[in-house]
Amino acid sequence: MRMMNSIKYMVIIFLAISGLYGLNSCSDELNVDPTSELEGDFYNSEQRMQQGVGACYAMFANLYGPVLSDPGMHAMFMLPGDDISNFDSGNAAFAAFSGLNESNGQVAYAWRRYYQLLYRCNFMLEKLEEDEVKAVYRRDGLWEANKGEVLFLRAWAYYRLYDWFGKAPLQDKRIPSIGSAILPPSEGTQMLDKAISDLNLAVELLPNANYWTPATEK
């Protein structure tokens, strides 16, 4: 009986030590750096800010470049000028406006890409207003130039959405959660007015053409 109690106590002590070791090991395993840079750490230099602004421009590769895996939107661009004519029944939406609605792949593609551009622009406009970000700028006028660029690109997206969709929701700020992602349709010329407002502000901020170095800014 005494031997059984001794074994029991030994097992309890062993389990307790194992548990303490396990807790310590878990603590060490959780104390690791992120595998990629977080938003709060990334924008710490002028160069990083140019990369962020460049990401807004990069959306134009999706808008105008060759798209092999998606329906693309070239037919959408040509439609207002009636520069396309196709008797293929698969393209009736753009030849005779039959079935030209949100279920059309090219319409959905255009809608998605413009709002992706808006999201990037809104994100960068928010970052540009942070005091920590303003402090990383060294070149005179570069902060104003960057803000002017992003405002211009956002205004362009607003104009396109107004021209093609009329009542497209006005997204003028970063969406922090799914709950705030449901936006009402815009009313009247609300989106066009916002585009004009952004353009007027961009005019005040953008520098003269000789501010940029042609060799690096083409």
C-alpha positions, -999 to 999 in steps of 0.1 A, spaced: 0 0 0 29 23 9 45 15 -24 13 23 -43 11 57 -26 47 64 -34 41 56 -70 10 78 -70 30 107 -56 58 102 -81 32 103 -110 16 135 -96 50 152 -93 60 141 -128 28 154 -143 31 187 -125 67 192 -137 56 182 -173 28 207 -171 50 236 -160 75 227 -187 47 226 -213 35 261 -202 70 275 -205 75 259 -239 42 273 -252 52 307 -240 85 305 -260 68 292 -291 43 320 -291 70 346 -288 78 348 -325 80 377 -349 53 381 -377 63 364 -409 55 396 -429 55 433 -421 25 447 -404 8 479 -417 19 499 -387 56 491 -394 57 492 -432 52 529 -440 84 541 -423 102 559 -452 96 580 -482 103 550 -504 77 529 -487 52 557 -492 60 558 -529 53 520 -530 19 526 -514 10 553 -540 24 531 -567 -1 504 -557 -29 528 -566 -14 533 -601 -9 495 -604 -46 490 -607 -44 505 -642 -26 473 -653 -58 454 -644 -80 480 -661 -62 485 -694 -37 457 -696 -43 423 -713 -64 401 -690 -61 364 -698 -79 348 -669 -107 373 -664 -133 387 -689 -115 421 -689 -133 453 -696 -122 465 -731 -157 461 -744 -169 483 -716 -145 510 -727 -155 508 -763 -192 506 -758 -200 543 -753 -185 551 -787 -203 522 -804 -169 510 -816 -178 474 -813 -202 453 -833 -205 416 -828 -231 392 -842 -219 364 -819 -247 355 -795 -221 353 -767 -215 390 -770 -251 402 -775 -249 422 -743 -225 447 -759 -239 445 -794 -276 449 -787 -278 456 -749 -294 423 -743 -286 410 -709 -263 439 -701 -266 437 -663 -246 428 -632 -245 391 -641 -224 400 -672 -188 391 -664 -173 422 -679 -197 445 -660 -189 427 -627 -152 429 -635 -153 467 -641 -173 473 -609 -149 452 -588 -117 468 -602 -130 504 -597 -138 497 -561 -105 480 -555 -89 512 -569 -111 533 -545 -101 512 -516 -64 516 -523 -68 554 -527 -88 557 -495 -63 536 -476 -34 558 -488 -52 591 -481 -58 578 -445 -21 569 -441 -10 603 -455 -28 621 -427 -11 601 -399 15 622 -380 40 593 -380 38 590 -417 41 628 -423 73 627 -402 91 603 -427 89 628 -455 122 646 -463 118 660 -498 99 693 -499 65 690 -516 65 652 -518 38 647 -493 16 672 -511 24 656 -545 15 621 -532 -18 633 -518 -26 651 -550 -18 620 -571 -41 598 -550 -69 623 -550 -67 625 -588 -68 587 -592 -98 585 -568 -116 613 -587 -110 594 -620 -126 562 -604 -155 583 -592 -161 597 -626 -160 563 -643 -184 548 -618 -208 577 -622 -206 576 -660 -212 539 -662 -234 531 -632 -250 563 -621 -261 553 -586 -229 535 -576 -222 538 -538 -199 566 -528 -170 551 -509 -148 580 -497 -131 564 -467 -114 532 -457 -138 504 -447 -126 489 -414 -150 460 -411 -176 439 -430 -204 456 -411 -195 490 -426 -191 477 -461 -227 479 -471 -232 514 -486 -263 530 -500 -266 540 -537 -254 575 -544 -280 601 -553 -282 624 -583 -247 638 -591 -233 631 -557 -205 610 -570 -197 634 -598 -196 663 -573 -172 643 -552 -149 637 -582 -149 675 -589 -141 682 -553 -112 658 -553 -99 673 -586 -100 708 -573 -80 698 -542 -55 678 -564 -49 709 -585 -38 728 -554 -15 700 -542 2 687 -574 36 702 -582 47 716 -615 59 691 -641 96 699 -636 93 687 -600 96 651 -611 127 635 -626 117 621 -660 143 593 -659 126 578 -628 90 590 -630 79 580 -665 
